[in-house]
């Protein structure tokens, strides 16, 4: 009996994962969305495409036949993804129905600052994502929020509110999103909000340019507490380096590459040496936070590394760490577009920028002109950036650069509440009932 139960659970999980043609799944290159899941490869690629198309057609039908029920679905990847967490917190305050949180780890309690709010009770119920129950709940939810798509991310009917929170703005091109559909998509900037409208085939009125809810975590915990938990010196100014991946290593052994690893750049050692030397001169600390999918470890880079696993272990989120940083160094990552809301210095180290553009990996024509901060090409550039952060921070604030105005970041607190307010107005404008209580102060 136990073996049968385990087999049933395994089949349900693989089926829920396999039908997720509307999911940009972690560890799966987005453009690879139609590949068969291991174990079902007997169908072949054509069979997988046909089956997934059939599932999506069935979803379209079921969403129109099954009546919506008074519950909400929230799904983010990873489980601690900031947009999903902040949406959950706002829904708990303002949504009267039950909230089903689809998670990969049913024991995940949430980031330390939000554990009490997200405690499993009758309001927020955790459900394993890759299960038949999750599929059934998603098919009957009156409102759904996700960051990477969902197995029911087909064209929704008018009586459902499906919100694509997405997972950040920025110049890096996101491929393989053609299958993801929603009622509304969220953006943190005007520039990438307008792009998202075209990317997801939505009218302008369905693009909520209200900010990314995760930036609410910038100020949820005092910076000194965040730094102390991570073993950093709270008395020193912190420069956080946040490179995105060039080569990714995901689940199921999948790998892909957008460009050569940063660690293979012959000038990296000299750049890091200049950064760390100048940081020490000015009693600052340089910290590197790699992307969780990055295949490079940066172990030999000669800089303090904060991994996603360490953040989780001490109960700190990436956006709490960003809020504690006095400046960041980034590239084509989406992180810096959120950090713009703080108007703190950003340096750009992207030695492969032109190569990424040639390969079609960027969604803007002239990224260097768009960068709201100095570009770091040489060790001297690196030293000058740290020097400027130490003594002339106002001169290198993003608002001093033309690109900041072109990007048009949406700043301000309580972004998740702002999103729910926007959604209620959207519901009214399309003749549908409002779903959320008035903002609670």
N, C-alpha and C positions, 0 to 999 in steps of 0.2 A: 504493500500500500504506500509506504514512504517513497519507494522508487517511482511509483506511478505519479504521486503528487509532485515530486521534483521534476519529472519529465513534463507534466502539464504546465508547471510554472515556467520551465525553460522554453517550451513551445510558445506560450503566450508572450513571453518577453521578446523572443526573436521575431514573432509575428508583428508585435507592436512596433518594434524597431524597423523591421523591413518595410512596412507600409508607410513609414514616415517619409514619403517623397517630398513633403513640404517642410522638412527639417534640414537646416544646415547643421549636420551633426558634428559634435566635437570629435576630432580625430579623423574626420572624413573631409577630404578636400571638397569644398562646396560644388565645384564643377563635376564631382564624381558621384553626384546624388543618385544616379540611376544604376550604379553598379549593384549586382546582387550581394546580399549579405552572406558571408560564409555559412555553409550548411544548407543553403537553398540554391546553390550554384547549378544544380541540375537543370533548372529552368533556362539557364543561359541569359545573356544580356537582353535579347529580344523578349524572352518570356518574362523577365523581371520588369521590363518597361511596360509590357502589356498588362501584367498583374497590377502594377502600381497605378497605371492609368485607370484600370477598373476600380481599384480602391478609391481613387480620388473622385471618380464619377459616382460611386456609391455614397461617399461622404456628402457630395453636393446634394444628392437626393435625401439622405437621412437628415441632414441639417434643415431641410425644408419640410420634412414629414413629421419628425419628432418635435413636440412642443418644447420650447425653452423652459428650463426650470430655474428657480431662484437660487442659483449658485454661480460662483466665479471660479475660473481656472487661472492659475499663474504658473508659468514655467520659465526658468532661466538656466543658462549653462555658463559656468558651473553652478552648483547649487547656491553658492554665495554671490552670484552675479548681482552687482549693485542695483541695476535698474529693476530687477525682479524683487529684490529685498525691500527696496523703498516703496515699490508699488504695493507689496503685501502689507507693509506698515500703514500706509494710507488707507487701503481697503479695510483693514481691521477697524479703523476708526470710523469709516464713513459708508461702508457697504453693509446692508442689513442681512444679506443672505450668508450662507456658508461659503467659505473660501477653500478650495482644494488646491494645495500646493504640490505640483508634480515634481518629484525629486529623484535623483539617482541613488541617494543614500537616505533611506527612510529614517535613519537615526540622526540626521543632521539637524541641529537645534537652531542654527542661524549664527551670525556674528555675535560676539560677546555683548556688545552694546544693545542688541535687540532680542536676546534670548527670552527675556520675560514677556515681551510683546508677542513673540512668535511661538510661545509655548503651545504645544499641542493641546487643544481644548475643543469645545464645540464650535468655535468660530473659525479657526484655521486647522485644517485636517491634511496631514501629509499623506500622499499616495505615491507609491512607486511608479515611476513614469512608464516603464515598459511593461505594462500589464493591461489586461482586458478591461479592468475597472477604470483605469485612466482614460482609455479610449471611450468608454461609455459615458463617463462624466464630461469629457470634452465635447461629445456629440450633443449633449443636452444642456450645456452651460449657456446662460443668457449673455455672459460676457467672458472673454478670454484675453489674457495678456501673455505674450511670449517674447523672448529675445532672439531666438534662432529658428523660428518657425515651429510647427507642431504637426503631428500626423493628421490633424483636421484643418490644416491651413490652406483650404480651398476657398473659392469665391463664396463669401458668407451671404446668407439671406438678410433681408432688411430687419428682421426681428432679432438679430444677434449683433452684439457689439464686439468685434474682434480687434484687438489693439496690438500692433507690431511695435513693441518697445525698441526693437533692434538692439545692437550692442555697440553703438558709438558712431560718431562722425569721423571725418578725416579723409586724407587724400588717397588712401589705399583702396584699390578697386576690389569690390566684392563680387565674385562670379558665382554662377549657379543659384541665383535667387529667383529665377523665373517661375518656379513652382509655388513660391510663397505668396499667399493672398491674405488680405485682411480688410477690415472696414476703415481703419485708421492706421497711420504710421507716425511714429514720434521722432523728432529731431532736436538736436541741441543747438544748431546753427541755421541761419537763413540759407547760406550757400548750399550745404549738404541736404537741407530740408527740401529745397527745390529739386535737387538731383534725385532724392528718394521718391518724390512724386512720380518721376518718369520711370525709375527703376522698378517700382511696384505697381505701375499702371493705375494710379489713383488720381482723382481730381484734386485740384489745389486746396479745396475746402476740407479735404480729408487728411491733410498733413498738419500735425500738431507741433508747431515749432515753439515749444515751451521750455526746452532744456531737457537734459537727460536726468532722470530722477536720482541717479547714483551720486550726483554732485552734492546732494544733501548731506552725504557722509563726510564732506570736507571738514565740517565743524562740529560733528556729533560728539567728539572726544577731544580734550585738550591736547595740543601737539606734544607737550612734555610727557604725558602719559603714553601716547603712542610710541614715541621714541624709546622710552624706558622699557616698555614691554618687548621691544625688538633688540634690546641690549645696546642701543645707541645713546650717545651723550646728548641729553636734552638741553645742555647749555650751549651747544654748538649749532650754528646754522647748517642746514642740510641741503645738499644738492643731490637730487634723485635722478638717476639715469635709467630710462625706460625704453630700451630698444624693442621693436617688434621682431617677430621671427622672420628669417629668410628661408630656413629649412625647418619644417615642422615634423614632429614625431607624435603621432596620435594613437588612439586606441586601435585594437585589432591589428597592430603592426603596420598601420598605414603611415606612409611618409610622403612628403612632397616638398618641392623647392621653388621659391620665387626668385631667388638670387643667391650669390655666394655668401657663405657665412661671414658675419662681421669679424669673427675671430680669425678668419683667413686673411684679413686685410693687413698688409705688412706694416702700416703705420699705426695700428691699433695700440701696440705697446707704448709707442712714444706719446700718443694722445693721452692714454690713461696716466702715464707718468707725469705729463704736464698738468693734468687735472688734479691728481693727488698731491703733487708737490705744491701747487698754488693753493689748494684747499688747506693743506697743513700750514702754509705760511699765514693764512688768514683765520686760523682756528676754525675751520669748517670741516665737515665730513662729507665724503662722496660715497654714495650707496647705489648699487646696481640692482634693479628688479627686472629679471628676464620675463618674457612672455611665457605663460604656462605650457605652451606647445613647442617652445623653441628647442630645437635639437642640440643647440650649442649650450655648453654648461657654463662657460666663462670662468671656470675654476682657475685658469692660469692668468686671468686678466690683471691680477694685482689690485683688486678693489673689493670692498665688502659687498657680499651678495645677499639679498633678501629674496628667498624663493616663495612661491605660492604656498608651499607646504609649511614654511616657517610662519607666514602670516596666519594661516589657519590654526597652527598650533598655539599661538599666543592670543588668538581671538581678535586679530586686527584685519581690517579689509584694506585692499589696495587703495581705495579712495580716502580712507582715514590716513594712510601713509602719505598720499599726495597732498592732503590738507596740511600735513605737518612739514612738508618740504618748502624751503625758501625759494628754490628754483629747481627746474628740471632740465634734463637734456633728453631729447627725443629724436624721432626721424619721421616716418610716415605712419606711426602709430595713431590710433584714435584718441589716445590718452591726452595728448596735448590740446586737442580741441575742447575737451572738458576743462582742462587746467586754465584755459583762457579766461574762464569766469572769475578767477582769482586775480588776474592781471599781475602775476608774478613772472619774473624772467624765465624765458625758454630759449635754450640753445639747441641748434639742430646739427646733429652728427649723422649724416647720411652719405657716406662716401660712394654709395651705389645708386644715388638718386637718378642720375642720367640713364644708368642701365635699367633701372626699374621702369623708367618712362619709356625707353625703347621697347621693352618687353610687354608694354601695355598693362602694367600692374598699377597704374595710377589713374585717378578719375579727374584730374585737373591738367591743364595744358602747360602751365608754368609754375610748378610747385615752389621753386625757390623764391619767386617774386611774391608768393602768397605767404611764405613763412613769416609769422609775427615775432621774429627774433633773429639774432645773428647766426649764420651758418658756420659750423666748425669744420674746417678742412685740414688744418695743420696744428702741430703742437702749440705754436704761437697763438693761433685762434683760440685754442682751448684755454690757455693761460689767461688771455685777455677776457674771455667770458667770465671766468671765476673772479678775476680782478674787478670786473664791472659789477658783478653780483655783490661783492664785498664792499665796494665804495661808491658805486654809481648805479644802484639798482633802478632808480627812476628812469635812467637813460635807456635801459634795455627792457622796460616793461612792454608787453605785447601791444598795448594801446598806442605806443609811440611808432608802430610800424604800420604801413598802409594796408597790409594783408589783414589786420585785425578787423578793420571796418568792412572789408570785402567779405570776410567770413561771417561776421554778424552773430557772435555767440550770444545766447540768452543767459543772462546771469540772474542772481537773486535767490533768496531762500525758498524753502517749501515747494520744491519743483513737483513732487508727487501730488501735492494738493492742487497745484496749478494745473496739472494734467487732468485730474478728476473734474475740476471746474470747467476746463475746456471741453471735456467729453460730455458733460451735462448740457452745455450750450450747443454742442454738435448734435446731440440727441434731440433737443428742442427744435433746432433748425430743420431737421429731417422728419419732424412730426412723430418722434418716438418718445417714450417716457424717460424722464431722468432717473438715473440709477443710484446716485450717491447723495448722502446727506450733506448739508452745508458744512463748510470748512470749520473744523474744531480748532480753537486756539489753545 
